Amino acid sequence: MRLPLNLNDSQRLRKLVTLAVLGVTFAGFWSFLTPVAAADVPEKASALAADNPFAAPSPLLLHAPAFDKIRVDHFLPTFTFGMKQQLAEMNAIANQTEAPTFENTIEAMERSGALLTRVDNVFSNLTSAEKNEPLQKIETEIAPLRAAHTDNILLNRKLFQRVETLWQKKESLTLTGEQAEVLKQRYESFLRAGARLSDLDQGRIRSLNEQLAKLETKFEENLLAIAKERAVVVDTAKELDGLSADEIAAAAAAAKARGLDGKYLLQISNTTRVPVLTSLNNRALRQRVWEASAYRGLGRDGGIDNRGLVLEIAQLRAERAKVLGYENHAAYKLQNQMAKTPAAARKLLTDLVPGVIERVKQEARDLEAMIKESGETHELAPWDWEYYSEKVRKARFQVDEAAVRPYFELDSVLKNGVFFTMNKLYGISFRERKDLPVYHADVRVFDVFDRDGSQLGLFYADYFKRDTKRGGAWMSSFVDQSKLLHDKPVIVNCLNIPRPADGERALISFDNVTTLFHEMGHALHGMFSDVTYPTVAGTATPRDFVEFPSTFEEDWAIQPEILANYAKHYKTGDQIPKALLDKTVAAKKFNKGFETLEYLSAALLDLEWHSLTSEQIPADVEKFEAESLKKAGVDHPAVPPRYRTAYFAHIWSGGYSSSYYAYLASEVLAADAFAHMMSHGGCTQDNGNVFRKEILSRGSSRDPMASYKAFRGSEPTVDALLIRRGLK
């Protein structure tokens, strides 16, 4: 699963009131900026300095951020002035004497906060990709201000009264379908924020939101520090036996960058499993790497301890849900999702458990047999799974990852794979440009042209892993599409592909190949948005729908006609041999029991944490986690959750609380849609045009299932999902 973008409640609130309550930062900071200590930044600003690049829309193409002009000291004064400005705009809407209309109330709210949107889109997209200490200090200071600003708008009784008046007479307003949906979402956002609560309860909500904003930001900051803290230092190249020469060189370069000349650094990924575990022959080192990943955030060896943060966040979320009138945080979060209830989300997951457990048991027997065949006598441990799984994969499919990787050179995958597919399917094209400033030297910028040759948007690609970049892969935006504001999209994709050694080409794993396709699916969801109002644009959809377009695009990566176009040897240019290609595609469905179980475990763990009342919060994080997994029947000793509690970024700082199940819910749609398209001609522009029109262009301007049925002609079944996961 990938960590994608700022969306749903976080993104929706950012669009509703310009700032996201839960800022899923994206980020990175560019090396040429002059750092400014937080103490040097003015706390308040009555007006912006003349040289502040946020003061007016960027003069660059499509208002692309002027990164060559932006400095750290621009952010805080722009935020404070922007919040003040938008609050004045909202108060003017609330206090006007004219009777409320859609135009003078809802549409006016949609237009508000232009300055705040500009700075927030840049800041929230920069505090994850290359965060430095000055940025972190500003983020810490901004977090409670964001929460308070949201509350100042959504708890404004006079503003809510105008929105409620429109809601009550909606049938007589002759609204378009999109306008009706925007009104609905505006109205519900006020209700869910506590607009009808007493003054006392609203005060409590404000306090809880402020505390949560601080804690969630702290959790995110800790994760970045933990990634550095838990990286494994290796003394000799001999210990890295099994890794390729390129991987060893990259580990040496990573160590050198940390001032550890002559040593090697193995960095942990955002998930529990770490890619090098498939190759390391040294079992003791595999155990070190796995434990560094799986035990992070627990305070071991004097390290950073996230357990107290987790408990406090869970406690405050449960308390907030109670004040708002919900049984628990999960009930609150899922009310406006496609699942509607925690019970429905849980059932989607638990229905798969028995079959998946049986598959895992069979896979484990295969690995245990391989251990014996290798002359070893040890039991199967978590740090063994991927290593022996790779051996079984090679034996069964005669596929060696090291033999396949030279055919997946990053630039070829991007241009001859991802871009090629998007052209075949949607008629769009990409052209790289070098004249727009970027926030880091790794970042590339592409014009995106529609089928008629017109400018559709801009696409930024930031693919390499950095110490200052958070883990995972995601999409976000610098500018969101809106006909009302005459804005075209400026989109960014971020991955964490290991950087090759200097002078070497980036040869990527097949998993990263599919991740490139996945994140482009999110990018197109933002790029093809064709709505009037920012609130419903692009990826601002329910979480259990938003992963559908991205997961759908993944499956093109393994279609033979597309693979043949990009899977070419980076030195010789020879196409990947058909036999190797066939084996690679067949091997894609291998080990799906393990992959599904680790996901189910994490998703069920998320629901367990957020189904607690404020009186049920445990004292022991690790004990609760173990008991929850056992209760759900997913506690296999060699298959830990994809994310364990103490570093589960999605749910504690990433906006996916109670919603990690959404990846599976979206995959049901994706698998069904892909199977439908393949049965109607496959990768053609006729098919792509329908998908674009009914799914990608709509955002949340209508009910998501209505959009799906408009594309598919019916609701989905789970049959294609089971086949996709190799479970049927």
C-alpha positions, 0 to 999 in steps of 0.5 A: 500500500502506498501513502498517497496524498492529502485527501478527504477530511484533511484535504476537504477541510483544507478546501473548505476553509483553506487549511487542512486540520491534519496536514499530511505534509509532503515536502522537502526543502530546497538546499539553496534557501537561507534557514531562519530560526523560528525566533527570528520570524515575526509572530504576527503580520499586519501586511506582507512584505513587498518581496513576499512571493505569496502576496500575489499569484505566482507569475509562472506558468499555471501559478507554479510555485516560485521556489527560487523566490521563496524563503523560510521566513516567508511562511509564518507571516504569510500564514498569520496574515492569510488566516486573518484575511480569510477570517475577515472574508468569512465574517463578511459573509456571515454578517451581510444583511442580504438573505443567503443565496448559493452565490453570496454564501457558498460560492463566496466561501469557495472563493475565500482564502486565496492567499492562505491556499497558496502558502499552505499548498506549498508548505504542506508539500514541502514539510515532508520531502526535505524537512529541516529544523527551521521548517519543523519549528514553523510546522510545530507553531503552525499546527495549533493555529491551523486547528484554531483557524478551522474552528473559528470558521466551522464553529461560527454560528452566524455563518452556519446559520446561513449555510443551514438556511440554504440547506433547509430550502435546497429543493427550491434553489434550482442548483446544479448537481455539483452545487447541490453536492458542494452545499451538502458537504459544506453543511455536513462539515459544520455539523461534524465540527460541532456547529450545533454544540453548546458554547461549553462543548464547543470550547472543549472541541477547540481545546481537543483539536488544538492538542491533537494538532500538536500531538499529530505534528509531533508524531510526524516529526518523530517518524522522520527522526526515527528513520535516521535513528534506526538505520543499520550501520554495517562495518564491512562489505562482506556482511552485505553478501547477497546485495548487488554491487550497485546496492552495496555502493549505494549503502556506502554512499548513504553512510558517507553522507552521514559522516560514516566513511568506510561503513555501510548504511541500510535504511529502513522503509516506512513499512515493517518489512525492508527491501534488502531482507530479500537478498541479505544472506547474513541471517544475523544482519537480517534480524538486526534490520528487521528488528530495527524496523519492527521495534522502532518508536518503542524507546528501545536502547534509549531511542525515541518512544512514540507510545505515550503519543499514541495513547494520548492521541487515541484518548483525545480522539475518543473524547472528541467523538463523544463530545460530537455525539459519536460512539467512538472515533471510527464511527465519527470518521466513517459516517461520510465514507462509502463504508458508513460504519466501522462494522461494515469496514471491519466485515470487508476485512474479516471476510477475507481472513480465513482464506488468507490464513490458509494461504499463509500457512501453505506459503509458510510450509513452502518456506520451511521446506526451502529452509531445510533444503538450504541445509538450515535447521532454524525455525521460520522467523519474520526476518526469514520470510522475504529471504526464503520467499525470494528463493522459492520464487526463483525456484518456482518461476526461475525469476531472479530479481537481480536479473530483472532489475536491469530491464527496469531503468527509472527513466525508461519506466517513466517515459516508455511505461507510465507516460506511454500508457497514459498516452494510449489510454487518455491521449495525453503527452508529457514534455520535460522542461528545465526552466521552472524552479524546483525545491530540490535538484532531484525534482523534474518538471513536465508539461502535460498536454491534453489530446488536443495539444492544449496545456492540461497541467504541470507534473512534478516528479520527486522520486529519490529517497532522502534522509529528510524525506518521509517514507512511502509514496504519495501525490499532492498538489501545488495548485488545484483545478477549479473553473470558479478560480480559473486554475489548472492543476499543478501536481506532484508525485513523490516516491522513495526509490534508493538513490543510485551511486554517482554516475550509475543509472537508477535500476528499480524493483518491480514493486517501484515500477507499480508504485510509479503507475499507482502514483500517476493514477493519483496524479491523473485524478487531480489532473483530469479534474473538471469541476467548478468548485474547489471543495469537490475537485480532484482527489477530495473524495471519500478515502475508500474511493480515492485509492481506486483510480491509483490502484486501477492504473497499477495493473497496466504495468504488467500488460505485455504490450506495455511491458514490452515498451519499457522493459528494456535492458539499460545497457543494450536496449534489448527487450526483456526476453519473453520467457523472463517477462512471462515469469515476471508477470506470473511471479507477481501473484506469488506470496499474496497470502503474506502481503494480504495478511500483513495489510489486513493486520494493520487495517484491523489494528487501526479499527481496533484503536479507533473503536475504543471509547475514552474509558477504554484506552489501554495503558500498554500499547504493545499488549493491546496490539498483540491482543487485537491481532489475536482477537481478529485471528491474524496474529501469525508469528512470522507475518507482522502487520505492515505497520505496527502501532508506534510507527503507523503514520497513516493513522496517527499523523497521515489522515487515515485514522479508521480508514486504512481499510480504504485500500482494500475497499478501493481495490475492489473497485479497481480490480472490477473496473480493470477487468471490465475494461480488459473485457471491452478492448483493453488499453484504448482511448475509447475506454480511457475517455469513459473512465476519465469522464465518469471517474477521474473528472468528477472529483466528489461532485456526485456520489462516488458509487453513482460515478462508478455505476456510470462507468461500469453499468453496475456495482462491483463484485469481489471476484476480480479482487480475489483473482488480482490477489491470487486468492482465487 
